[in-house]
Amino acid sequence: MLFCDFLFDTEREETWMTLIERPLIKAGRLSSISVLATLAALLLATQLADPEHRQAVLLSGVVGAITYLAVSGVATVMQDRQATKDESLARVGGAGLFGAAALSVFLFLEVLDASFSFDGVIGAFAITQDIFIIATGLGVGAMYIRSMTVYLVRKGTLQEFVYLEHGAHWAIGALATILLLTISLHVSELITGFIGVAFIGLAFYSSVRKRRSAQVVDDVSHAAR
């Protein structure tokens, strides 16, 4: 659903895979298109599953969709309510998220983080059953990721490398597709890992090229002046 919300976001101006993304952005004018796409994928996954597992697959998908819609919906409502406060605070240089709006966004991010971490938690039991070791390992990983995220935000990395966000969402979409396929098929872990790295790497390369092209245009413009 996160991937679908990105693909059908009508407010997104920058596109990476333009031939694919532009038509999908236009399709996003239908407000419920991301939900429809998700339900269609869920129905397909249910049919791919073994008959004895179809009910579990359908129930899990519905619960996941409800959780995502509920948390993201609350976050949106809270941010809209605070929009007027942000406008007044911006005049004194203090705009930002506070109170319920900040809490709702935090909960939304935690739900997303939990969905990505769940398979890692289960996989950790294949190495050890010591809860302390598992919690320590996951905690160190979480602290590293959050520290790196804060660093990248402060450095304005996403502004400099504009396609990194696109690559991340395409990687999420690819991983979600693979997870759906693994309901009935075996997909090598090498393929799963390579696809994510490939999307991020290509997005980084495209960002560097775009940045260099913009720099060349600026240099030519300054020279002409």
Buried (B, 14 or more C-beta within 10 A) or exposed (E): BBBBBBBBBBEBEEBBBEEEBEEBBEBBEEEEBBBEBBBEBBEEBBEBBEEEBBEEBBEBBEEBBEBBBEBBEBBBEBBEEBEEBBEEBEEEEEBEBEEBBBBBBEBBBEBBEEBEBEEEEEEBEEEEEEEEEBEEBBEEEEEEEEEEEEEBEEEEBBEEBBBBBBBBBBBBBBBBBBEBBEBEEEEEEEEBEEBBEBBBEBBBEBBEEBBEEEEEEEEEEEEEE
